Amino acid sequence: MKRTTTLTFQYYRLLLYHNIFFTVMCALFFLLGLKTINLPVIIISKFVGFIGAAAYHYYMQGNSYFYFRNAGLSIRRLYMYAFVTDLAVSFTLSLSYILFTHAAAYFKG
């Protein structure tokens, strides 16, 4: 389990900047455009962003997948674990933002 977690975070680190970009774009889209939070649309947009980042990485640095395959982790499982990690990070950041803005509004009066 520890090896799988380590490999997942190593792969997620390769996609981190792309995922941050898509997370910020999703947040701006929903904060400026819809004014409501629609969970299925957020998950779908995160999925599209993750697939775009993974496809870009696969096209530009396809030889790095041999490292993960030789370590005994299938690529499908690697994608799935990295996507779940991306969703967890995104939801944690969103929850932190919501709690912070709520606390700021509460303390403001």
N, C-alpha and C positions, 0 to 999 in steps of 0.2 A: 504494500500500500504506500509506503514511504517513497519508493522508487517511482510509482505512478504519479504521486503528487509532485515530486521534484521535476519529473519530465513535463508534466502539464504546465507548471509555472515557468519552466524554461521556454516552452513553446509560446505561452501567453506573453512572456516578456518580448518575444520577437514581434508580436502583433500589438503591443501595448500602445504605441503612438497612434496607430490607425484606429484602435478601439476607443481611445480617448477622443479622437476627432469625431467619430460617429456618435459617441455618447453626448458630447457637447452639442453637436448638430441636432440630435433628437431632443435634447433638453430645450434648446432654443426654439425648435419647431413647436414643441408643445407649450412652452411658456409664452411665446409671442403669438402663436397662431390659434390654438384651440381654447386656451384658458381652462381646460379640464384635463384630467388625467384619464386616459383610456388604456388600460393595461394590455389588452391584446394588440393594439396598434404599436405600443412601445416594444413589446416582445418581437413583433414582426419586423419592425424597423431595426432593432438590434440584431436580429437574425440576418437581415439583408446586409447590414453593415459588417457583421462578422464574416459572412460569406465573401463579401468584397475584399476585406482585408486578407482572408485566407487565400483567395484566388490571386491577389496581388503578390503575396509572399510565395505562393507556389510557382508563379510565373517567373519572379525575379530571383528566387533563391531555392529552387527545387531540389538541389542536392542536399540540403539540410535535413530532409525527411529520412535519409538513410540512417542518420544518427538515432532517430526515434524508433525506426523499424528494427535496427540492430539491438536496441535496448529492450526489445520485446513488447513494444506498445504498438497496437494497430493504429493506423491513421484515422479511421472512423472514431475509435475510442478517444484518440487525442483531440480530434475536433469537438467531440461531445463534451469532454471534460473542460476544454478551454472555453467553450460557449457557456457552460454552466458557471464557470468562474467569472466570465465576463458579465453575465446576468447578476451574479451575486455582488460583484463590485458595483455595478450600476445601481442596483436597488439599495445597497448600503449608502452610496453617495446621495441618492435621491432622498432616502429617509433622513439622512443627516441634514440635508438642505431644508427639508420640510420642518424638522424639529427646530433647527436654528431660526428659521424665519418665524415660526410660531412663537418661540421664546422671545425673539426680539420684539414682536408685536405685543406680547403679553407684558414685557417689562416696560415698553414704551408707554403703555397706558391705554 
